[in-house]
Amino acid sequence: MEKKTHTGKRSKIRLIAATIILLILIPGLNCRLKVVNYDFESDLISSPVRIALVTDLHSCWYGKDQKNLIEAIDEQSPDIILLGGDFFDDKLKNDNCEEFLKGISGRYPIYYVTGNHEYWSTSDKFREEMEILDRYGVIRLQGQCEMLEINGNDIVLAGINDPDAFYQSETGGLDGQLAEVAADIPEGTYSILLSHRPELFEDYSGLGFDLVLTGHAHGGQWRIPGLINGIFAPNQGALPEYAGGLYADGDMTMVVSRGLARESTLVPRLYNRPELVIIDIS
């Protein structure tokens, strides 16, 4: 009888432990889209500017015709949309990406830089991805600057290729591209750099950009809010320094989006909901 009693107690303990673990994990697996807002002030901006940063979609699904993502953007009424790389995925079809562009093109100016997963695609798939962008009027930034006029403000937008450009025999030339775009910043003009990689923070620092917008890290995939900002990120490894959020050095601030990838990832997100980043500059 005593043996059966001990066995019963152990079973109850296991059941309680399993229940506690489930109660902790289930809320953390919430993958509903959320909107994250960042506000910046600058003497170089005379009237408000709103930017929507879309990164690391990885061809994921956001409702029929990508309705959930498109409606989230429309509710924010941005002046411009920036696609920060890994918009496409090397393993998944491009249909969801095309549906998204179909739903927003012609209504917003859209600018794009590559991520590593575009370059990891086959040559034919990569060519198709670029053709889709061109078809919907997306401006691809490949180591150059664009002078924009938004709500009466002059803004320089620079964009660089992902360092994995060599996979498609394209010129990456990270150092050369950074030097080239930095040299094109007019004095007294607000400047933004769009780049996929946050781990290159030190390379961006000191170049004269006011704002750097990145993604790639997926928020470190697993988070413990208030304790650990991310468990693991590509090209940074365990406990990444630049997993998601804001990072500053002098007059430069870098925004790292936690991205939009959901079903395309091998490891599920934990306490790390996919995010649409909205940036207000005034």
URDAQUI-V869085 format. One record per run of one state. SS is the DSSP state (H for helix, E for strand, L for the rest). FROM is the first residue (numbers start at 1). TO is the last residue. If there is no record, write none. Layout:
# URDAQUI-V869085
ss:SS from:FROM to:TO
ss:SS from:FROM to:TO
This chain:
# URDAQUI-V869085
ss:L from:1 to:1
ss:H from:2 to:28
ss:L from:29 to:33
ss:E from:34 to:40
ss:L from:41 to:48
ss:E from:49 to:54
ss:L from:55 to:63
ss:H from:64 to:76
ss:L from:77 to:79
ss:E from:80 to:83
ss:L from:84 to:94
ss:H from:95 to:104
ss:E from:105 to:105
ss:L from:106 to:107
ss:E from:108 to:112
ss:L from:113 to:115
ss:H from:116 to:120
ss:L from:121 to:122
ss:H from:123 to:135
ss:L from:136 to:138
ss:E from:139 to:140
ss:L from:141 to:143
ss:E from:144 to:150
ss:L from:151 to:152
ss:E from:153 to:159
ss:L from:160 to:162
ss:H from:163 to:168
ss:L from:169 to:173
ss:H from:174 to:183
ss:L from:184 to:189
ss:E from:190 to:197
ss:H from:198 to:204
ss:L from:205 to:210
ss:E from:211 to:215
ss:L from:216 to:217
ss:H from:218 to:220
ss:L from:221 to:221
ss:E from:222 to:222
ss:L from:223 to:223
ss:E from:224 to:224
ss:L from:225 to:227
ss:E from:228 to:228
ss:L from:229 to:231
ss:E from:232 to:233
ss:L from:234 to:236
ss:E from:237 to:238
ss:L from:239 to:244
ss:E from:245 to:249
ss:L from:250 to:251
ss:E from:252 to:256
ss:L from:257 to:269
ss:E from:270 to:270
ss:L from:271 to:274
ss:E from:275 to:281
ss:L from:282 to:282
